[in-house]
């Protein structure tokens, strides 16, 4: 539970109910008194701005008087929906919190006007717009409170924050006036958040509006870059224009724009930031998990022991992810503060680096991003701090993203990676005594699905689950907290709807594209299988030899074209969909791991540090787990996903097969580049030695650097910097119109529209009722076996009600669960932990909760505390 000293929602979460209501009414009365004072002064002003100020203050009083009875009604029942009396928080309380923030900000504005209205420097033309903005804001909040009243009527009999299926969002918005979203994104932008977050939100909003201009415009990159600077300045100086643009973007742009904008955080320059401003770690490597059959022992009823049958262990077959594209490798990032015994890639470093014993625990992490964007790299800034403070390895999964990989692909990959981690704990530097699932937003949802699948299949369940602002009901059931996305700068209503639709309800076009991609991949696999079979039957030169353990391995001594071609194809580093890092082409440290189920041998390849420029903490050295020998009939040829290729008309004959594989290698294996949407695309580029993702020029303390070496490294670093700047600029200025012809003209018209359409227009699709998609629908039989769960969310989170309701379900089943609710922070605040004091305090609380699940002390002696409300 949250510390008793922490104030969950400012004045909303402290004191008795009567005291809270009395304080709030006093704020309202104070604002009304100031408004009347200003009305008296400006009624004598006959100028246009004087008349507008007079009318704005009159309207503000009217809306305050309208809000007071609505606030009294909500205050009377909001406590009925709390998780616990010691942790007050739900969507109804959040709206009172937002109203209170608005009143406090308007109170400061009215007082400033009263104190400075007679001075010669008072700018009436500026402050009339400010007062009018808060007038419109209070009117919209009154409409929201009316919708909250409707939700109360729908849920009063059950006490749940989610009404039954008989009521819909369309019905909710039809019962009241249309909410004016423009007022939330203009001059009042971020009024409900803490002070350190407000400038960030303004910067992001200006960037979103300016980016949309370049994204949907035509012309070259230079003209787009020039236009971007101009439009960003325009949206910074004109808040009303910015608000109109953001609302229209959220209502009219598709998921491709969301992905393109969010993937700006995946640019090469942004990738370099964590190594300079974040915590230093010794291990930060990308690994590739091959899609091979895995067996795990069947767990006992406790979820930790191993079941037996007549004294023999019982094993469970773990399904390989195949939905929407077939089997493909999975990318993951291993982060550790120190190098540990047995950890991947540390064999060659054992004599020149300190190797620590394996950790008792490990954090299995899934990143957020609305199921459509971001990666482990974009969340690395806070993961580094977690790894240092917790002093345990963190394995962060780069699951496939929608819409190219809709449900259940990401969940299948996360569960498979979890099972692989259970089986290969020693390679991750842990004994596996305590394994904790941790994730935020979409990643938290996937972690819940992973835990459910572990329980259902009977494999070892995690020892604890940490969830940050987690959606547990992927359905368009209305709730008071979900209405907060109508005013959320980071998660606008339209963006959230399109992300959920892309993940849960893929279009027919996406499904057809996935089918074609699967056929292309299977054709490559078949070509490699046929080539291998031809080599096996082609003569003595193709016969494998046995290793010391009697396993059959390919004979690499033949220098013929076929064998050479097969070696190239077998060593291809598979790139899957988006957000993948380049893999080192050096292989000096090889560790053999025998597969328990098939007796296969896997090479775990680490780059040779002496051949690359290495950072002080050996940052971001990619590791590839490649299948070397297969003793089954299954082909495990690694392939490049999302290929845009012309398939040969006949791949059955050997000449065509060899030519096809040769063409494939020449065309698609040489190199890759990142497009505007963050997707990896193959390109032709001369092969060169790969380097760390984050190179630091000087390697102080390891070896003396000659003048010649220093010059080469400085030149290389400068070249890399220029390349990163160019790549980032290309990502920003790239365009991807979602329509052509008349449709494109209509889109441009909608983006500049003066009137917003009703938000209910977004709810025109059906979401399947699947417990793996929406863990809230999970059966009591499954949830009753859940491990200890700790949930953290924020007052202003659209997923607040999801977290509260899921915590209440676990509590009703007598499962150990805690809930923390922080004030003043937005959904996704962990990504701002390095630049916001309040967000960093929230991240420290996350670390404390994970440490409690790990049952270990942290390296941070300070006790994280929650700040009081921002307003």
TORDRENNU-426506 format. One record per residue (C-alpha): x, y, z; residue in three letters. Coordinates in steps of 0.5 Angstrom, whole numbers, padded with zeros to 4 digits, always signed. Example, Ala and Ser with C-alpha at 12.3 -4.5 7.8 and 13.67 -1.06 7.14 Angstrom:
BEGIN
+0025-0009+0016ala +0027-0002+0014ser 
***
This chain:
BEGIN
+0000+0000+0000unk +0002+0007-0001unk +0006+0011+0005unk +0001+0014+0010unk +0005+0020+0009unk +0003+0020+0002unk -0002+0025-0001unk -0006+0021-0006unk -0009+0026-0010unk -0008+0033-0006unk -0014+0035-0002unk -0018+0030-0005unk -0014+0024-0002unk -0013+0027+0005unk -0018+0029+0011unk -0025+0028+0012unk -0030+0028+0007unk -0033+0034+0010unk -0027+0038+0010unk -0025+0036+0003unk -0032+0039+0001unk -0031+0045+0005unk -0024+0047+0002unk -0027+0046-0005unk -0033+0050-0004unk -0028+0056-0001unk -0024+0056-0007unk -0030+0056-0011unk -0033+0062-0007unk -0026+0066-0007unk -0026+0065-0015unk -0033+0068-0015unk -0031+0074-0011unk -0025+0076-0015unk -0029+0075-0022unk -0034+0080-0019unk -0029+0085-0017unk -0026+0084-0024unk -0033+0085-0027unk -0035+0091-0023unk -0028+0094-0026unk -0029+0092-0033unk -0036+0094-0034unk -0034+0101-0034unk -0029+0100-0040unk -0032+0101-0047unk -0027+0098-0051unk -0027+0092-0054unk -0022+0088-0050unk -0026+0091-0044unk -0032+0088-0046unk -0030+0082-0047unk -0026+0081-0041unk -0033+0083-0037unk -0036+0078-0041unk -0031+0072-0040unk -0031+0074-0032unk -0039+0073-0032unk -0039+0067-0036unk -0034+0064-0031unk -0038+0065-0025unk -0044+0062-0029unk -0040+0056-0030unk -0037+0056-0023unk -0044+0056-0020unk -0046+0050-0025unk -0041+0046-0023unk -0042+0047-0015unk -0048+0042-0015unk -0045+0037-0019unk -0039+0037-0015unk -0043+0036-0009unk -0046+0030-0012unk -0040+0027-0014unk -0037+0028-0008unk -0042+0024-0004unk -0041+0018-0008unk -0034+0018-0010unk -0031+0014-0004unk -0036+0008-0006unk -0031+0006-0012unk -0024+0006-0008unk -0020+0000-0008unk -0019+0001+0000unk -0020+0007+0005unk -0013+0008+0006unk -0012+0009-0002unk -0017+0013-0005unk -0017+0014-0012unk -0022+0013-0018unk -0024+0016-0024unk -0030+0020-0020unk -0025+0023-0016unk -0020+0024-0021unk -0025+0029-0025unk -0026+0033-0018unk -0019+0033-0018unk -0019+0036-0025unk -0024+0041-0023unk -0020+0043-0017unk -0014+0044-0021unk -0018+0049-0026unk -0021+0053-0020unk -0014+0054-0017unk -0011+0056-0024unk -0017+0061-0025unk -0016+0064-0018unk -0009+0066-0020unk -0011+0069-0026unk -0017+0073-0023unk -0012+0075-0018unk -0007+0077-0023unk -0012+0081-0027unk -0015+0085-0021unk -0008+0087-0018unk -0005+0089-0025unk -0011+0091-0029unk -0010+0099-0027unk -0002+0099-0029unk +0000+0102-0036unk +0004+0095-0037unk -0003+0091-0037unk -0004+0087-0043unk -0011+0087-0044unk -0011+0083-0051unk -0007+0078-0048unk -0011+0076-0041unk -0018+0077-0045unk -0016+0070-0048unk -0013+0067-0042unk -0020+0069-0038unk -0024+0066-0044unk -0020+0060-0045unk -0021+0058-0037unk -0028+0060-0039unk -0029+0055-0044unk -0025+0050-0040unk -0030+0050-0034unk -0036+0049-0039unk -0033+0043-0042unk -0031+0040-0035unk -0039+0041-0033unk -0040+0037-0039unk -0036+0032-0036unk -0039+0032-0029unk -0046+0031-0033unk -0043+0025-0036unk -0040+0022-0029unk -0047+0023-0026unk -0050+0019-0032unk -0044+0013-0031unk -0046+0014-0023unk -0053+0012-0025unk -0051+0006-0029unk -0046+0003-0024unk -0050+0005-0017unk -0053-0002-0017unk -0046-0006-0018unk -0041-0001-0015unk -0037-0003-0021unk -0033+0003-0025unk -0035-0001-0031unk -0042-0001-0033unk -0045-0007-0036unk -0045-0009-0043unk -0052-0006-0044unk -0049+0001-0044unk -0045+0004-0049unk -0040+0010-0050unk -0045+0012-0056unk -0050+0012-0051unk -0046+0016-0046unk -0044+0022-0051unk -0051+0022-0053unk -0054+0024-0046unk -0051+0030-0046unk -0047+0036-0050unk -0041+0035-0054unk -0035+0036-0050unk -0031+0042-0053unk -0024+0038-0053unk -0020+0044-0056unk -0020+0048-0049unk -0016+0042-0047unk -0010+0043-0052unk -0009+0051-0052unk -0008+0056-0047unk -0010+0051-0041unk -0005+0045-0044unk -0003+0041-0038unk -0006+0045-0033unk -0008+0039-0029unk -0001+0036-0029unk +0005+0038-0024unk +0010+0044-0026unk +0016+0040-0028unk +0011+0036-0033unk +0008+0042-0036unk +0014+0045-0041unk +0015+0038-0043unk +0007+0037-0045unk +0008+0044-0049unk +0014+0042-0053unk +0011+0035-0055unk +0004+0038-0057unk +0008+0043-0061unk +0012+0038-0064unk +0006+0034-0066unk +0003+0039-0069unk +0009+0041-0073unk +0011+0034-0075unk +0004+0033-0078unk +0005+0039-0083unk +0011+0035-0086unk +0008+0028-0085unk +0002+0030-0089unk +0005+0035-0094unk +0009+0034-0101unk +0016+0037-0103unk +0023+0035-0102unk +0026+0034-0095unk +0030+0041-0095unk +0023+0044-0096unk +0020+0040-0091unk +0025+0042-0086unk +0024+0049-0087unk +0017+0048-0086unk +0018+0044-0080unk +0021+0050-0077unk +0016+0055-0079unk +0010+0051-0077unk +0013+0049-0070unk +0014+0057-0069unk +0007+0058-0071unk +0004+0053-0066unk +0008+0056-0061unk +0006+0063-0062unk -0002+0061-0063unk -0004+0056-0058unk -0011+0056-0061unk -0009+0054-0068unk -0005+0049-0064unk -0011+0046-0060unk -0015+0046-0067unk -0009+0042-0070unk -0008+0037-0065unk -0015+0035-0064unk -0016+0034-0071unk -0010+0030-0072unk -0013+0025-0066unk -0019+0025-0070unk -0017+0024-0077unk -0010+0021-0078unk -0009+0014-0078unk -0005+0009-0073unk +0001+0010-0078unk +0002+0017-0076unk +0002+0015-0069unk +0007+0010-0070unk +0011+0015-0074unk +0011+0020-0069unk +0012+0016-0063unk +0018+0013-0067unk +0022+0019-0067unk +0024+0017-0060unk +0027+0011-0064unk +0032+0016-0068unk +0039+0014-0067unk +0040+0021-0064unk +0035+0019-0058unk +0038+0012-0058unk +0045+0015-0056unk +0042+0019-0050unk +0041+0014-0045unk +0049+0013-0045unk +0050+0020-0043unk +0045+0022-0039unk +0043+0015-0036unk +0046+0011-0031unk +0052+0007-0033unk +0051-0001-0034unk +0056-0006-0035unk +0052-0010-0040unk +0047-0008-0045unk +0046-0012-0050unk +0041-0014-0056unk +0040-0022-0056unk +0036-0026-0061unk +0032-0032-0059unk +0031-0037-0064unk +0024-0040-0065unk +0026-0047-0063unk +0021-0052-0059unk +0022-0052-0052unk +0020-0056-0046unk +0019-0054-0039unk +0017-0058-0033unk +0010-0058-0031unk +0010-0054-0024unk +0006-0057-0018unk +0000-0054-0015unk +0004-0048-0012unk +0007-0046-0019unk +0014-0047-0017unk +0016-0054-0016unk +0016-0060-0021unk +0011-0065-0022unk +0013-0072-0023unk +0010-0078-0026unk +0012-0085-0023unk +0018-0081-0021unk +0020-0078-0028unk +0019-0071-0029unk +0013-0069-0033unk +0014-0064-0039unk +0010-0059-0042unk +0011-0057-0050unk +0012-0049-0050unk +0008-0047-0057unk +0012-0043-0062unk +0009-0036-0064unk +0006-0037-0071unk +0000-0032-0071unk +0000-0027-0076unk +0007-0029-0080unk +0009-0036-0078unk +0015-0037-0073unk +0021-0032-0073unk +0026-0030-0068unk +0025-0025-0062unk +0029-0020-0060unk +0030-0018-0053unk +0035-0013-0049unk +0039-0016-0043unk +0041-0010-0038unk +0045-0011-0032unk +0049-0007-0027unk +0055-0012-0027unk +0058-0017-0031unk +0055-0024-0028unk +0058-0031-0028unk +0055-0035-0034unk +0052-0029-0037unk +0052-0029-0045unk +0058-0026-0048unk +0062-0025-0042unk +0066-0031-0043unk +0072-0027-0047unk +0072-0022-0042unk +0073-0026-0036unk +0080-0025-0035unk +0080-0017-0036unk +0073-0016-0032unk +0070-0017-0025unk +0065-0023-0026unk +0060-0023-0020unk +0056-0029-0018unk +0049-0030-0021unk +0044-0026-0018unk +0038-0029-0014unk +0033-0025-0018unk +0031-0023-0025unk +0026-0018-0028unk +0023-0020-0034unk +0020-0013-0037unk +0015-0011-0043unk +0015-0004-0045unk +0009+0000-0047unk +0007+0004-0053unk +0000+0002-0054unk +0002-0004-0058unk +0004-0001-0064unk +0010+0003-0062unk +0017+0004-0058unk +0022-0001-0056unk +0026-0003-0050unk +0031+0002-0053unk +0026+0008-0052unk +0025+0005-0045unk +0032+0004-0043unk +0033+0011-0039unk +0029+0008-0033unk +0031+0001-0034unk +0038+0003-0033unk +0037+0006-0026unk +0033+0000-0025unk +0038-0005-0026unk +0043-0001-0022unk +0039+0000-0016unk +0036-0007-0016unk +0042-0010-0018unk +0039-0016-0022unk +0039-0017-0029unk +0033-0014-0033unk +0031-0018-0040unk +0026-0013-0044unk +0023-0016-0050unk +0022-0013-0056unk +0015-0016-0058unk +0012-0015-0065unk +0008-0009-0066unk +0001-0008-0069unk -0002-0007-0074unk +0003-0011-0077unk +0003-0016-0072unk -0004-0016-0068unk -0007-0020-0062unk -0005-0025-0060unk +0002-0025-0064unk +0006-0020-0058unk +0003-0024-0053unk +0005-0031-0056unk +0012-0028-0056unk +0012-0025-0049unk +0010-0032-0046unk +0015-0036-0051unk +0021-0031-0049unk +0019-0032-0041unk +0019-0039-0042unk +0026-0039-0046unk +0028-0035-0040unk +0026-0040-0035unk +0030-0045-0039unk +0036-0041-0040unk +0037-0037-0033unk +0044-0038-0033unk +0045-0035-0039unk +0042-0028-0036unk +0046-0028-0030unk +0041-0031-0025unk +0040-0037-0021unk +0032-0036-0023unk +0030-0036-0015unk +0026-0030-0016unk +0023-0028-0023unk +0019-0022-0023unk +0014-0019-0029unk +0015-0012-0030unk +0011-0007-0035unk +0008-0001-0036unk +0002+0001-0040unk +0001-0004-0046unk +0007-0008-0043unk +0004-0009-0037unk -0002-0012-0040unk +0002-0017-0044unk +0005-0019-0037unk -0002-0021-0034unk -0003-0025-0041unk +0004-0028-0040unk +0002-0030-0032unk -0005-0033-0034unk -0002-0037-0040unk +0004-0040-0035unk -0002-0042-0030unk -0006-0045-0035unk -0001-0049-0038unk +0002-0051-0032unk +0009-0048-0032unk +0013-0044-0027unk +0009-0038-0025unk +0013-0032-0024unk +0014-0030-0017unk +0011-0023-0017unk +0008-0018-0022unk +0009-0011-0022unk +0004-0007-0027unk +0005+0001-0028unk -0002+0004-0031unk -0004-0002-0034unk -0010-0003-0039unk -0014-0009-0037unk -0020-0009-0041unk -0019-0008-0048unk -0026-0006-0050unk -0030+0001-0051unk -0034+0000-0044unk -0034+0007-0041unk -0031+0009-0035unk -0030+0016-0031unk -0023+0015-0032unk -0023+0013-0039unk -0026+0020-0041unk -0019+0023-0038unk -0016+0022-0045unk -0021+0027-0048unk -0016+0032-0045unk -0009+0028-0045unk -0004+0031-0049unk +0000+0025-0049unk -0006+0020-0050unk -0011+0023-0054unk -0018+0020-0055unk -0017+0018-0062unk -0010+0016-0062unk -0012+0011-0056unk -0018+0008-0060unk -0013+0007-0066unk -0008+0004-0062unk -0013-0001-0059unk -0017-0002-0066unk -0010-0004-0069unk -0008-0009-0064unk -0015-0012-0062unk -0019-0011-0069unk -0014-0012-0075unk -0017-0010-0082unk -0018-0015-0087unk -0012-0011-0091unk -0007-0012-0085unk -0009-0020-0085unk -0008-0021-0092unk -0001-0017-0092unk +0000-0022-0086unk -0002-0028-0090unk +0003-0026-0096unk +0009-0024-0091unk +0008-0031-0088unk +0008-0034-0095unk +0014-0031-0097unk +0018-0033-0091unk +0016-0040-0092unk +0018-0040-0099unk +0025-0038-0096unk +0025-0043-0091unk +0023-0048-0096unk +0029-0046-0100unk +0034-0047-0095unk +0031-0053-0093unk +0032-0056-0100unk +0039-0053-0101unk +0041-0057-0094unk +0038-0063-0096unk +0041-0063-0103unk +0048-0061-0099unk +0047-0067-0095unk +0046-0072-0101unk +0051-0069-0105unk +0057-0073-0103unk +0062-0074-0098unk +0064-0066-0097unk +0057-0065-0095unk +0057-0070-0089unk +0057-0067-0082unk +0062-0069-0077unk +0061-0070-0070unk +0063-0066-0064unk +0066-0068-0057unk +0059-0070-0055unk +0057-0074-0061unk +0053-0069-0064unk +0052-0068-0071unk +0055-0061-0074unk +0056-0059-0081unk +0062-0059-0084unk +0065-0052-0085unk +0071-0054-0089unk +0068-0055-0096unk +0069-0049-0100unk +0064-0050-0105unk +0059-0045-0107unk +0053-0049-0104unk +0056-0050-0097unk +0059-0043-0098unk +0052-0040-0099unk +0049-0044-0094unk +0054-0042-0089unk +0052-0034-0091unk +0044-0036-0090unk +0045-0040-0084unk +0049-0034-0081unk +0044-0028-0083unk +0042-0024-0077unk +0034-0024-0077unk +0031-0018-0077unk +0023-0018-0075unk +0019-0012-0076unk +0021-0006-0073unk +0026-0003-0067unk +0031-0008-0068unk +0039-0006-0067unk +0044-0008-0072unk +0048-0015-0070unk +0056-0015-0069unk +0059-0019-0075unk +0065-0022-0071unk +0065-0028-0067unk +0070-0029-0062unk +0067-0032-0056unk +0063-0038-0057unk +0059-0042-0052unk +0055-0048-0054unk +0048-0050-0050unk +0045-0057-0051unk +0038-0056-0053unk +0034-0061-0047unk +0029-0063-0052unk +0032-0064-0059unk +0040-0064-0057unk +0041-0058-0062unk +0047-0054-0061unk +0046-0047-0061unk +0052-0042-0061unk +0052-0036-0057unk +0056-0031-0060unk +0059-0025-0057unk +0063-0019-0061unk +0070-0019-0060unk +0072-0012-0056unk +0079-0012-0059unk +0076-0011-0066unk +0071-0006-0064unk +0070+0001-0061unk +0067-0001-0054unk +0064+0004-0049unk +0066+0004-0042unk +0061+0000-0040unk +0061-0005-0046unk +0054-0002-0048unk +0050-0005-0053unk +0054-0011-0056unk +0049-0015-0060unk +0049-0022-0059unk +0046-0027-0063unk +0043-0034-0062unk +0044-0038-0068unk +0042-0045-0070unk +0048-0049-0072unk +0045-0056-0072unk +0038-0059-0073unk +0037-0067-0072unk +0030-0066-0073unk +0026-0065-0080unk +0024-0058-0078unk +0028-0053-0082unk +0030-0047-0077unk +0033-0042-0083unk +0033-0035-0080unk +0030-0030-0085unk +0029-0023-0085unk +0022-0021-0084unk +0017-0016-0088unk +0021-0017-0094unk +0019-0013-0100unk +0021-0019-0106unk +0019-0022-0112unk +0018-0029-0111unk +0021-0034-0116unk +0015-0038-0120unk +0019-0044-0119unk +0023-0046-0113unk +0022-0053-0113unk +0029-0054-0118unk +0036-0054-0115unk +0038-0049-0120unk +0032-0044-0118unk +0033-0046-0111unk +0041-0044-0111unk +0040-0038-0115unk +0034-0035-0111unk +0038-0036-0104unk +0044-0033-0108unk +0039-0027-0110unk +0036-0027-0103unk +0043-0026-0100unk +0045-0021-0105unk +0039-0017-0104unk +0037-0017-0097unk +0043-0019-0092unk +0048-0013-0094unk +0045-0008-0089unk +0038-0005-0086unk +0036+0002-0085unk +0030+0005-0081unk +0024+0008-0085unk +0020+0014-0082unk +0015+0009-0078unk +0021+0006-0075unk +0021+0000-0079unk +0027-0004-0081unk +0028-0004-0089unk +0033-0008-0093unk +0038-0004-0097unk +0044-0005-0101unk +0050-0003-0097unk +0058-0005-0097unk +0059-0010-0091unk +0063-0007-0086unk +0065-0009-0079unk +0059-0007-0074unk +0060-0003-0068unk +0057-0002-0061unk +0050+0002-0062unk +0053+0007-0057unk +0060+0008-0058unk +0064+0012-0054unk +0071+0015-0057unk +0076+0014-0051unk +0076+0007-0047unk +0080+0010-0041unk +0083+0005-0037unk +0083-0001-0041unk +0089+0000-0046unk +0093+0006-0048unk +0091+0010-0054unk +0096+0011-0060unk +0095+0018-0063unk +0093+0014-0070unk +0088+0010-0066unk +0085+0017-0063unk +0085+0020-0070unk +0081+0014-0073unk +0076+0014-0067unk +0075+0021-0067unk +0074+0021-0074unk +0069+0015-0073unk +0065+0018-0068unk +0064+0025-0072unk +0062+0020-0078unk +0057+0017-0073unk +0054+0023-0071unk +0053+0026-0078unk +0050+0020-0080unk +0045+0020-0074unk +0043+0027-0075unk +0042+0025-0082unk +0038+0019-0080unk +0034+0023-0075unk +0032+0029-0080unk +0030+0024-0085unk +0025+0021-0080unk +0022+0027-0078unk +0022+0030-0086unk +0019+0023-0089unk +0012+0023-0091unk +0007+0018-0091unk +0000+0020-0094unk -0006+0016-0092unk -0010+0018-0098unk -0009+0020-0105unk -0013+0024-0109unk -0020+0027-0107unk -0019+0023-0100unk -0012+0027-0099unk -0016+0033-0100unk -0021+0031-0095unk -0016+0029-0090unk -0013+0036-0091unk -0019+0040-0090unk -0021+0035-0084unk -0014+0037-0081unk -0016+0044-0081unk -0023+0044-0079unk -0026+0049-0074unk -0031+0044-0071unk -0029+0038-0068unk -0034+0032-0069unk -0037+0027-0063unk -0032+0022-0060unk -0037+0017-0061unk -0035+0017-0068unk -0029+0013-0066unk -0033+0007-0063unk -0035+0003-0070unk -0032-0004-0069unk -0032-0010-0064unk -0027-0012-0060unk -0027-0020-0058unk -0028-0022-0051unk -0022-0026-0050unk -0019-0026-0043unk -0012-0026-0046unk -0013-0019-0049unk -0017-0017-0043unk -0015-0020-0037unk -0020-0017-0033unk -0025-0022-0036unk -0020-0028-0033unk -0024-0033-0029unk -0023-0034-0022unk -0020-0040-0022unk -0014-0037-0026unk -0014-0031-0022unk -0014-0034-0015unk -0007-0037-0017unk -0004-0031-0019unk +0003-0029-0015unk +0003-0023-0011unk +0002-0017-0015unk +0003-0009-0014unk +0000-0004-0018unk +0002+0003-0019unk -0002+0008-0023unk -0003+0016-0023unk -0009+0020-0021unk -0010+0023-0029unk -0009+0016-0032unk -0014+0014-0037unk -0013+0007-0034unk -0014+0009-0027unk -0021+0005-0027unk -0018-0001-0030unk -0012-0001-0025unk -0017+0000-0019unk -0022-0006-0021unk -0017-0011-0023unk -0014-0010-0016unk -0021-0010-0013unk -0022-0017-0016unk -0015-0020-0014unk -0017-0017-0007unk -0024-0021-0007unk -0020-0027-0009unk -0015-0026-0003unk -0009-0025-0007unk -0004-0021-0004unk -0004-0014-0008unk -0003-0007-0007unk -0004-0001-0011unk -0001+0006-0011unk -0004+0012-0014unk +0001+0018-0015unk -0002+0025-0017unk +0000+0030-0022unk +0004+0025-0027unk +0001+0023-0034unk +0000+0016-0037unk +0007+0014-0039unk +0011+0018-0034unk +0017+0013-0033unk +0019+0016-0040unk +0020+0023-0037unk +0024+0020-0030unk +0031+0023-0033unk +0028+0030-0034unk +0022+0031-0029unk +0023+0031-0021unk +0016+0028-0020unk +0017+0023-0025unk +0023+0021-0022unk +0020+0020-0015unk +0015+0016-0019unk +0020+0011-0022unk +0024+0010-0015unk +0017+0008-0012unk +0017+0003-0018unk +0024+0000-0016unk +0022+0000-0009unk +0015-0004-0010unk +0019-0009-0015unk +0025-0010-0009unk +0019-0012-0005unk +0017-0017-0010unk +0024-0019-0011unk +0025-0020-0003unk +0032-0016-0004unk +0034-0009-0001unk +0036-0004-0006unk +0042+0000-0007unk +0038+0006-0006unk +0038+0008+0001unk +0033+0014+0000unk +0026+0012+0001unk +0022+0014-0005unk +0016+0019-0003unk +0010+0021-0007unk +0009+0029-0007unk +0002+0032-0006unk -0002+0034-0011unk +0001+0039-0016unk -0005+0044-0016unk 
***
